[in-house]
């Protein structure tokens, strides 16, 4: 229900912004911007995010953007279990949750809160409500079955356990303060989404009949920095 209301609000905001005259007296010289966001999630057990983004400002204060976020946990420990009475652990390349997320968004810019006399330096605020179309790198878990022979441990087999009920459609929003230096811009801000970071393994049942343990659902939050270039 909340997601449905958010989508309706987003569509309404787009229609309102599109209805504003595109022939406003104040228009920026450069309507396109390439930007790179980088940040760290504040929850989700140590995770980074990196997002190349392209935006088009069809009005001085309104625009649309498209980003492709790549995010992954790091430094996650090996997860061990028992399969058919043998020791098993999660394969190394699946220990960290990782996603790739397509992110269309609406851009809402504030008027300049400060600018130099020649307009070379400018500061403004910006909010970007958007949608997340997300796909995990793995929607299953693969375990290595180990065999011990004295001090030697070797992998003798693999077992894959599939996930059910993957969710891929989410909302997101970010707010930032930005400063431009001629065509270049840097920013810092806060990001929030209802992305279920563990959806790709939330419903994995292991060989012992127990579910793979993941943290409870919560909103994903991060802080980020960005650099951009207008053209």
FIVOKE-361800 format. One record per residue (C-alpha): residue number from 1; residue in one letter; chain; x, y, z. Coordinates in steps of 0.5 Angstrom, whole numbers, plus 500, padded with zeros to 3 digits. Last residue first. Example, Ala and Ser with C-alpha at 12.3 -4.5 7.8 and 13.67 -1.06 7.14 Angstrom:
REM residues 2
pt n: 2	res: S	chain: A	u: 527	v: 498	w: 514 .
pt n: 1	res: A	chain: A	u: 525	v: 491	w: 516 .
***
This chain:
REM residues 231
pt n: 231	res: X	chain: A	u: 555	v: 540	w: 459 .
pt n: 230	res: X	chain: A	u: 555	v: 539	w: 466 .
pt n: 229	res: X	chain: A	u: 560	v: 535	w: 470 .
pt n: 228	res: X	chain: A	u: 559	v: 532	w: 477 .
pt n: 227	res: X	chain: A	u: 562	v: 529	w: 483 .
pt n: 226	res: X	chain: A	u: 558	v: 526	w: 489 .
pt n: 225	res: X	chain: A	u: 559	v: 524	w: 496 .
pt n: 224	res: X	chain: A	u: 554	v: 520	w: 500 .
pt n: 223	res: X	chain: A	u: 551	v: 518	w: 506 .
pt n: 222	res: X	chain: A	u: 546	v: 511	w: 507 .
pt n: 221	res: X	chain: A	u: 540	v: 509	w: 509 .
pt n: 220	res: X	chain: A	u: 536	v: 502	w: 507 .
pt n: 219	res: X	chain: A	u: 530	v: 502	w: 511 .
pt n: 218	res: X	chain: A	u: 529	v: 495	w: 515 .
pt n: 217	res: X	chain: A	u: 527	v: 488	w: 514 .
pt n: 216	res: X	chain: A	u: 530	v: 483	w: 520 .
pt n: 215	res: X	chain: A	u: 537	v: 481	w: 519 .
pt n: 214	res: X	chain: A	u: 539	v: 474	w: 515 .
pt n: 213	res: X	chain: A	u: 539	v: 467	w: 518 .
pt n: 212	res: X	chain: A	u: 539	v: 462	w: 512 .
pt n: 211	res: X	chain: A	u: 532	v: 458	w: 514 .
pt n: 210	res: X	chain: A	u: 533	v: 451	w: 517 .
pt n: 209	res: X	chain: A	u: 531	v: 445	w: 514 .
pt n: 208	res: X	chain: A	u: 538	v: 442	w: 516 .
pt n: 207	res: X	chain: A	u: 539	v: 442	w: 508 .
pt n: 206	res: X	chain: A	u: 538	v: 450	w: 508 .
pt n: 205	res: X	chain: A	u: 532	v: 454	w: 506 .
pt n: 204	res: X	chain: A	u: 533	v: 460	w: 503 .
pt n: 203	res: X	chain: A	u: 528	v: 465	w: 504 .
pt n: 202	res: X	chain: A	u: 531	v: 472	w: 506 .
pt n: 201	res: X	chain: A	u: 537	v: 470	w: 501 .
pt n: 200	res: X	chain: A	u: 536	v: 475	w: 495 .
pt n: 199	res: X	chain: A	u: 531	v: 479	w: 499 .
pt n: 198	res: X	chain: A	u: 537	v: 481	w: 504 .
pt n: 197	res: X	chain: A	u: 538	v: 488	w: 502 .
pt n: 196	res: X	chain: A	u: 530	v: 489	w: 502 .
pt n: 195	res: X	chain: A	u: 530	v: 496	w: 499 .
pt n: 194	res: X	chain: A	u: 526	v: 501	w: 502 .
pt n: 193	res: X	chain: A	u: 530	v: 507	w: 500 .
pt n: 192	res: X	chain: A	u: 534	v: 512	w: 504 .
pt n: 191	res: X	chain: A	u: 539	v: 517	w: 502 .
pt n: 190	res: X	chain: A	u: 543	v: 523	w: 505 .
pt n: 189	res: X	chain: A	u: 547	v: 528	w: 502 .
pt n: 188	res: X	chain: A	u: 554	v: 531	w: 500 .
pt n: 187	res: X	chain: A	u: 555	v: 535	w: 493 .
pt n: 186	res: X	chain: A	u: 561	v: 537	w: 488 .
pt n: 185	res: X	chain: A	u: 559	v: 540	w: 482 .
pt n: 184	res: X	chain: A	u: 564	v: 542	w: 476 .
pt n: 183	res: X	chain: A	u: 561	v: 546	w: 470 .
pt n: 182	res: X	chain: A	u: 563	v: 553	w: 473 .
pt n: 181	res: X	chain: A	u: 565	v: 551	w: 480 .
pt n: 180	res: X	chain: A	u: 558	v: 548	w: 483 .
pt n: 179	res: X	chain: A	u: 556	v: 547	w: 490 .
pt n: 178	res: X	chain: A	u: 551	v: 542	w: 492 .
pt n: 177	res: X	chain: A	u: 547	v: 540	w: 498 .
pt n: 176	res: X	chain: A	u: 543	v: 533	w: 498 .
pt n: 175	res: X	chain: A	u: 537	v: 530	w: 499 .
pt n: 174	res: X	chain: A	u: 536	v: 523	w: 497 .
pt n: 173	res: X	chain: A	u: 530	v: 518	w: 495 .
pt n: 172	res: X	chain: A	u: 528	v: 511	w: 494 .
pt n: 171	res: X	chain: A	u: 522	v: 506	w: 492 .
pt n: 170	res: X	chain: A	u: 523	v: 499	w: 491 .
pt n: 169	res: X	chain: A	u: 521	v: 493	w: 486 .
pt n: 168	res: X	chain: A	u: 526	v: 487	w: 486 .
pt n: 167	res: X	chain: A	u: 523	v: 483	w: 491 .
pt n: 166	res: X	chain: A	u: 525	v: 475	w: 491 .
pt n: 165	res: X	chain: A	u: 520	v: 470	w: 494 .
pt n: 164	res: X	chain: A	u: 524	v: 464	w: 494 .
pt n: 163	res: X	chain: A	u: 532	v: 463	w: 494 .
pt n: 162	res: X	chain: A	u: 535	v: 457	w: 492 .
pt n: 161	res: X	chain: A	u: 540	v: 452	w: 495 .
pt n: 160	res: X	chain: A	u: 546	v: 450	w: 491 .
pt n: 159	res: X	chain: A	u: 551	v: 444	w: 494 .
pt n: 158	res: X	chain: A	u: 558	v: 443	w: 492 .
pt n: 157	res: X	chain: A	u: 563	v: 438	w: 493 .
pt n: 156	res: X	chain: A	u: 569	v: 435	w: 495 .
pt n: 155	res: X	chain: A	u: 573	v: 442	w: 498 .
pt n: 154	res: X	chain: A	u: 579	v: 440	w: 501 .
pt n: 153	res: X	chain: A	u: 582	v: 441	w: 508 .
pt n: 152	res: X	chain: A	u: 589	v: 438	w: 510 .
pt n: 151	res: X	chain: A	u: 591	v: 437	w: 517 .
pt n: 150	res: X	chain: A	u: 589	v: 430	w: 518 .
pt n: 149	res: X	chain: A	u: 584	v: 429	w: 512 .
pt n: 148	res: X	chain: A	u: 578	v: 433	w: 513 .
pt n: 147	res: X	chain: A	u: 573	v: 434	w: 507 .
pt n: 146	res: X	chain: A	u: 569	v: 440	w: 506 .
pt n: 145	res: X	chain: A	u: 562	v: 441	w: 502 .
pt n: 144	res: X	chain: A	u: 563	v: 448	w: 499 .
pt n: 143	res: X	chain: A	u: 556	v: 451	w: 499 .
pt n: 142	res: X	chain: A	u: 552	v: 455	w: 494 .
pt n: 141	res: X	chain: A	u: 547	v: 460	w: 496 .
pt n: 140	res: X	chain: A	u: 541	v: 463	w: 491 .
pt n: 139	res: X	chain: A	u: 539	v: 469	w: 488 .
pt n: 138	res: X	chain: A	u: 546	v: 471	w: 487 .
pt n: 137	res: X	chain: A	u: 548	v: 478	w: 483 .
pt n: 136	res: X	chain: A	u: 542	v: 481	w: 486 .
pt n: 135	res: X	chain: A	u: 537	v: 485	w: 481 .
pt n: 134	res: X	chain: A	u: 534	v: 492	w: 483 .
pt n: 133	res: X	chain: A	u: 529	v: 496	w: 480 .
pt n: 132	res: X	chain: A	u: 529	v: 502	w: 484 .
pt n: 131	res: X	chain: A	u: 524	v: 508	w: 484 .
pt n: 130	res: X	chain: A	u: 525	v: 515	w: 485 .
pt n: 129	res: X	chain: A	u: 525	v: 522	w: 489 .
pt n: 128	res: X	chain: A	u: 531	v: 526	w: 488 .
pt n: 127	res: X	chain: A	u: 532	v: 532	w: 493 .
pt n: 126	res: X	chain: A	u: 537	v: 538	w: 491 .
pt n: 125	res: X	chain: A	u: 539	v: 544	w: 495 .
pt n: 124	res: X	chain: A	u: 544	v: 550	w: 492 .
pt n: 123	res: X	chain: A	u: 550	v: 553	w: 492 .
pt n: 122	res: X	chain: A	u: 553	v: 557	w: 486 .
pt n: 121	res: X	chain: A	u: 561	v: 559	w: 484 .
pt n: 120	res: X	chain: A	u: 562	v: 562	w: 478 .
pt n: 119	res: X	chain: A	u: 556	v: 566	w: 478 .
pt n: 118	res: X	chain: A	u: 560	v: 573	w: 477 .
pt n: 117	res: X	chain: A	u: 558	v: 576	w: 484 .
pt n: 116	res: X	chain: A	u: 559	v: 569	w: 487 .
pt n: 115	res: X	chain: A	u: 553	v: 565	w: 489 .
pt n: 114	res: X	chain: A	u: 549	v: 563	w: 495 .
pt n: 113	res: X	chain: A	u: 542	v: 560	w: 496 .
pt n: 112	res: X	chain: A	u: 541	v: 558	w: 489 .
pt n: 111	res: X	chain: A	u: 534	v: 556	w: 488 .
pt n: 110	res: X	chain: A	u: 532	v: 549	w: 490 .
pt n: 109	res: X	chain: A	u: 533	v: 543	w: 485 .
pt n: 108	res: X	chain: A	u: 527	v: 538	w: 484 .
pt n: 107	res: X	chain: A	u: 530	v: 532	w: 480 .
pt n: 106	res: X	chain: A	u: 525	v: 526	w: 479 .
pt n: 105	res: X	chain: A	u: 528	v: 519	w: 479 .
pt n: 104	res: X	chain: A	u: 530	v: 513	w: 475 .
pt n: 103	res: X	chain: A	u: 534	v: 508	w: 478 .
pt n: 102	res: X	chain: A	u: 537	v: 501	w: 476 .
pt n: 101	res: X	chain: A	u: 540	v: 497	w: 481 .
pt n: 100	res: X	chain: A	u: 545	v: 492	w: 481 .
pt n: 99	res: X	chain: A	u: 546	v: 488	w: 488 .
pt n: 98	res: X	chain: A	u: 551	v: 485	w: 492 .
pt n: 97	res: X	chain: A	u: 550	v: 481	w: 499 .
pt n: 96	res: X	chain: A	u: 557	v: 479	w: 501 .
pt n: 95	res: X	chain: A	u: 559	v: 471	w: 502 .
pt n: 94	res: X	chain: A	u: 557	v: 469	w: 495 .
pt n: 93	res: X	chain: A	u: 564	v: 470	w: 492 .
pt n: 92	res: X	chain: A	u: 567	v: 466	w: 498 .
pt n: 91	res: X	chain: A	u: 563	v: 460	w: 497 .
pt n: 90	res: X	chain: A	u: 559	v: 459	w: 504 .
pt n: 89	res: X	chain: A	u: 561	v: 453	w: 508 .
pt n: 88	res: X	chain: A	u: 560	v: 446	w: 509 .
pt n: 87	res: X	chain: A	u: 562	v: 441	w: 514 .
pt n: 86	res: X	chain: A	u: 559	v: 434	w: 513 .
pt n: 85	res: X	chain: A	u: 554	v: 430	w: 516 .
pt n: 84	res: X	chain: A	u: 549	v: 430	w: 510 .
pt n: 83	res: X	chain: A	u: 550	v: 438	w: 510 .
pt n: 82	res: X	chain: A	u: 553	v: 441	w: 516 .
pt n: 81	res: X	chain: A	u: 553	v: 449	w: 516 .
pt n: 80	res: X	chain: A	u: 558	v: 455	w: 516 .
pt n: 79	res: X	chain: A	u: 558	v: 462	w: 514 .
pt n: 78	res: X	chain: A	u: 564	v: 465	w: 512 .
pt n: 77	res: X	chain: A	u: 565	v: 472	w: 515 .
pt n: 76	res: X	chain: A	u: 563	v: 478	w: 511 .
pt n: 75	res: X	chain: A	u: 569	v: 483	w: 510 .
pt n: 74	res: X	chain: A	u: 565	v: 487	w: 505 .
pt n: 73	res: X	chain: A	u: 557	v: 488	w: 503 .
pt n: 72	res: X	chain: A	u: 556	v: 490	w: 496 .
pt n: 71	res: X	chain: A	u: 552	v: 496	w: 492 .
pt n: 70	res: X	chain: A	u: 552	v: 498	w: 484 .
pt n: 69	res: X	chain: A	u: 547	v: 503	w: 483 .
pt n: 68	res: X	chain: A	u: 545	v: 505	w: 475 .
pt n: 67	res: X	chain: A	u: 543	v: 512	w: 475 .
pt n: 66	res: X	chain: A	u: 537	v: 515	w: 471 .
pt n: 65	res: X	chain: A	u: 535	v: 523	w: 472 .
pt n: 64	res: X	chain: A	u: 530	v: 527	w: 471 .
pt n: 63	res: X	chain: A	u: 529	v: 535	w: 471 .
pt n: 62	res: X	chain: A	u: 526	v: 541	w: 475 .
pt n: 61	res: X	chain: A	u: 529	v: 547	w: 478 .
pt n: 60	res: X	chain: A	u: 532	v: 551	w: 472 .
pt n: 59	res: X	chain: A	u: 527	v: 547	w: 467 .
pt n: 58	res: X	chain: A	u: 528	v: 541	w: 462 .
pt n: 57	res: X	chain: A	u: 534	v: 539	w: 467 .
pt n: 56	res: X	chain: A	u: 537	v: 532	w: 464 .
pt n: 55	res: X	chain: A	u: 541	v: 527	w: 468 .
pt n: 54	res: X	chain: A	u: 546	v: 522	w: 468 .
pt n: 53	res: X	chain: A	u: 548	v: 518	w: 473 .
pt n: 52	res: X	chain: A	u: 554	v: 513	w: 475 .
pt n: 51	res: X	chain: A	u: 552	v: 510	w: 482 .
pt n: 50	res: X	chain: A	u: 557	v: 507	w: 487 .
pt n: 49	res: X	chain: A	u: 555	v: 504	w: 494 .
pt n: 48	res: X	chain: A	u: 558	v: 501	w: 500 .
pt n: 47	res: X	chain: A	u: 556	v: 496	w: 505 .
pt n: 46	res: X	chain: A	u: 558	v: 494	w: 512 .
pt n: 45	res: X	chain: A	u: 553	v: 490	w: 516 .
pt n: 44	res: X	chain: A	u: 546	v: 492	w: 512 .
pt n: 43	res: X	chain: A	u: 546	v: 499	w: 516 .
pt n: 42	res: X	chain: A	u: 549	v: 506	w: 515 .
pt n: 41	res: X	chain: A	u: 550	v: 504	w: 508 .
pt n: 40	res: X	chain: A	u: 557	v: 508	w: 505 .
pt n: 39	res: X	chain: A	u: 557	v: 512	w: 499 .
pt n: 38	res: X	chain: A	u: 559	v: 514	w: 492 .
pt n: 37	res: X	chain: A	u: 555	v: 518	w: 487 .
pt n: 36	res: X	chain: A	u: 558	v: 519	w: 480 .
pt n: 35	res: X	chain: A	u: 555	v: 525	w: 476 .
pt n: 34	res: X	chain: A	u: 554	v: 526	w: 468 .
pt n: 33	res: X	chain: A	u: 550	v: 533	w: 467 .
pt n: 32	res: X	chain: A	u: 545	v: 535	w: 462 .
pt n: 31	res: X	chain: A	u: 542	v: 542	w: 461 .
pt n: 30	res: X	chain: A	u: 548	v: 547	w: 461 .
pt n: 29	res: X	chain: A	u: 546	v: 554	w: 460 .
pt n: 28	res: X	chain: A	u: 541	v: 554	w: 466 .
pt n: 27	res: X	chain: A	u: 535	v: 557	w: 465 .
pt n: 26	res: X	chain: A	u: 532	v: 563	w: 468 .
pt n: 25	res: X	chain: A	u: 526	v: 567	w: 464 .
pt n: 24	res: X	chain: A	u: 522	v: 561	w: 464 .
pt n: 23	res: X	chain: A	u: 520	v: 558	w: 457 .
pt n: 22	res: X	chain: A	u: 519	v: 551	w: 459 .
pt n: 21	res: X	chain: A	u: 513	v: 553	w: 463 .
pt n: 20	res: X	chain: A	u: 511	v: 549	w: 469 .
pt n: 19	res: X	chain: A	u: 506	v: 543	w: 467 .
pt n: 18	res: X	chain: A	u: 512	v: 538	w: 466 .
pt n: 17	res: X	chain: A	u: 513	v: 539	w: 474 .
pt n: 16	res: X	chain: A	u: 506	v: 538	w: 476 .
pt n: 15	res: X	chain: A	u: 506	v: 531	w: 472 .
pt n: 14	res: X	chain: A	u: 512	v: 529	w: 475 .
pt n: 13	res: X	chain: A	u: 510	v: 531	w: 482 .
pt n: 12	res: X	chain: A	u: 503	v: 527	w: 480 .
pt n: 11	res: X	chain: A	u: 507	v: 521	w: 478 .
pt n: 10	res: X	chain: A	u: 512	v: 521	w: 484 .
pt n: 9	res: X	chain: A	u: 505	v: 521	w: 489 .
pt n: 8	res: X	chain: A	u: 502	v: 515	w: 485 .
pt n: 7	res: X	chain: A	u: 509	v: 511	w: 486 .
pt n: 6	res: X	chain: A	u: 509	v: 513	w: 493 .
pt n: 5	res: X	chain: A	u: 502	v: 511	w: 495 .
pt n: 4	res: X	chain: A	u: 503	v: 504	w: 491 .
pt n: 3	res: X	chain: A	u: 509	v: 503	w: 495 .
pt n: 2	res: X	chain: A	u: 506	v: 505	w: 502 .
pt n: 1	res: X	chain: A	u: 500	v: 500	w: 500 .
***
